Amino acid sequence: MNREEQIAERRKQMPTIYRGKYDRAMTGKSRKEAIDSFCIICCNGQWSEITRCSDEACPLYLYRPYKTKTPPVSRGVLALESTRSK
Protein backbone atom coordinates (compact mmCIF):
# COMPACT_ATOMS: atom_id res chain seq x y z
CA MET A 1 0.00 0.00 0.00
CA ASN A 2 1.49 3.37 -1.00
CA ARG A 3 1.41 6.55 1.11
CA GLU A 4 -1.71 8.01 -0.55
CA GLU A 5 -3.63 4.78 0.05
CA GLN A 6 -2.51 4.65 3.68
CA ILE A 7 -3.60 8.26 4.21
CA ALA A 8 -6.97 7.61 2.55
CA GLU A 9 -7.53 4.53 4.72
CA ARG A 10 -6.59 6.30 7.96
CA ARG A 11 -8.77 9.29 7.00
CA LYS A 12 -11.71 7.01 6.30
CA GLN A 13 -11.38 5.39 9.74
CA MET A 14 -11.44 8.65 11.73
CA PRO A 15 -14.54 10.63 12.68
CA THR A 16 -15.53 13.19 10.03
CA ILE A 17 -15.12 16.10 12.44
CA TYR A 18 -11.34 15.49 12.69
CA ARG A 19 -10.59 14.95 9.00
CA GLY A 20 -9.83 18.63 8.30
CA LYS A 21 -7.28 18.70 11.11
CA TYR A 22 -5.73 15.50 9.77
CA ASP A 23 -5.63 16.90 6.23
CA ARG A 24 -3.82 20.05 7.46
CA ALA A 25 -1.36 17.88 9.40
CA MET A 26 -0.60 15.78 6.36
CA THR A 27 0.47 18.84 4.35
CA GLY A 28 3.54 19.01 6.60
CA LYS A 29 2.98 22.69 7.37
CA SER A 30 1.50 22.45 10.88
CA ARG A 31 3.23 20.69 13.74
CA LYS A 32 0.34 21.50 16.06
CA GLU A 33 -2.16 19.83 13.75
CA ALA A 34 0.19 16.84 13.44
CA ILE A 35 0.37 16.48 17.23
CA ASP A 36 -3.39 16.90 17.56
CA SER A 37 -3.98 14.31 14.84
CA PHE A 38 -1.58 11.84 16.43
CA CYS A 39 -3.39 12.16 19.76
CA ILE A 40 -6.78 11.79 18.05
CA ILE A 41 -5.62 8.59 16.35
CA CYS A 42 -3.98 7.25 19.51
CA CYS A 43 -7.14 7.87 21.57
CA ASN A 44 -9.57 6.57 18.93
CA GLY A 45 -11.11 9.97 18.27
CA GLN A 46 -12.07 10.60 21.90
CA TRP A 47 -11.00 14.09 23.05
CA SER A 48 -11.93 13.18 26.62
CA GLU A 49 -9.31 10.42 26.48
CA ILE A 50 -6.67 12.89 25.34
CA THR A 51 -7.31 15.08 28.39
CA ARG A 52 -6.93 12.04 30.65
CA CYS A 53 -3.84 10.68 28.89
CA SER A 54 -1.51 9.01 31.35
CA ASP A 55 1.23 7.88 28.95
CA GLU A 56 3.99 10.09 30.31
CA ALA A 57 6.52 8.12 28.23
CA CYS A 58 4.94 9.41 25.00
CA PRO A 59 7.22 12.02 23.42
CA LEU A 60 4.16 14.16 22.67
CA TYR A 61 2.71 13.97 26.20
CA LEU A 62 3.66 17.53 27.12
CA TYR A 63 2.36 18.89 23.81
CA ARG A 64 -1.00 17.10 23.64
CA PRO A 65 -4.10 19.23 23.12
CA TYR A 66 -6.65 19.89 25.86
CA LYS A 67 -4.43 18.97 28.78
CA THR A 68 -6.10 18.73 32.15
CA LYS A 69 -5.08 21.36 34.64
CA THR A 70 -4.42 18.79 37.35
CA PRO A 71 -1.00 17.12 37.41
CA PRO A 72 -0.64 13.39 36.72
CA VAL A 73 -1.17 11.10 39.71
CA SER A 74 2.54 10.52 40.27
CA ARG A 75 3.10 14.26 40.75
CA GLY A 76 -0.35 14.93 42.18
CA VAL A 77 0.51 13.33 45.50
CA LEU A 78 3.44 15.71 45.98
CA ALA A 79 1.31 18.69 44.98
CA LEU A 80 -1.38 17.68 47.46
CA GLU A 81 1.15 17.35 50.26
CA SER A 82 2.65 20.76 49.52
CA THR A 83 -0.76 22.48 49.67
CA ARG A 84 -1.54 20.84 53.01
CA SER A 85 1.61 22.23 54.58
CA LYS A 86 0.66 25.84 53.73
N, C-alpha and C positions, 0 to 999 in steps of 0.2 A: 504494500500500500504506500503510495507516495504522500508527500507532505499535504498537498491540497485535499486528498481523500481523507487523511487523518483529521485535518482541521474540520472538514465538512461533517465527519462522523461525530467528533467531539461536540461541535456546535449543535448538531441535531439532538444530542443526548441532554443538553442543558436546558433549563427553563427559558422560555422565550424572553422574559424580562431581562436576562443577563447577556443575551447574545450581542447586543450593541457594545457592551463593555468588552466582551471577548474579542469582537471584531477590531476594536480600537487597539487592544493589547497585541493582536496578531500583526498589526502594521509595523510594530517595532519602535513606535514613536512615544509610547507612554509606559514608563516603568510602573507607575501607580496602577494603571489599568491591568498590567500584567500580574502584579501582586494580587490585586483584587480578584482577578480571574482565577489565579492559582488557588486562592483560598475558597472561592466558590466551588471549584471542581473538587478540591480536597474534602469539603464539607457537604458535598452532594446538593449544592444549591440552597443550603439553609443558612441564612445570615445569622440566625440565633446561635447556630453552632460555631460560627466564626467568633462571635463575641465571647463564647465560653471555651475557646480553644485552650487546651492545656499542654500542647506539644511544644514545650519550651526548647526542645532540641531542633525544631524547624528553623532554618536560617531566615525565614520570613516572619517568624513569630512577633518580633518587635515592630514590624511594619504592617501587620494585618489591619484590615479596615474594621471599623466599629469595635475597637477594643473596649473592654469593660473598664470602669474606673477603679475597681477593686483589684489589688494585687493578686497574683496566683497564690494558691494555698500555701506553698512552701515559704513564701515571703510574708503571707498574710498573718501568720502566727507571730512573727517578729513585730509586725506593724501593730497588731493588737496589743502586745505586751508593752510597746513603747507608749501607746496612748493611755494605758492604765496607769503608768508611772507618773503621768503629768498631773 
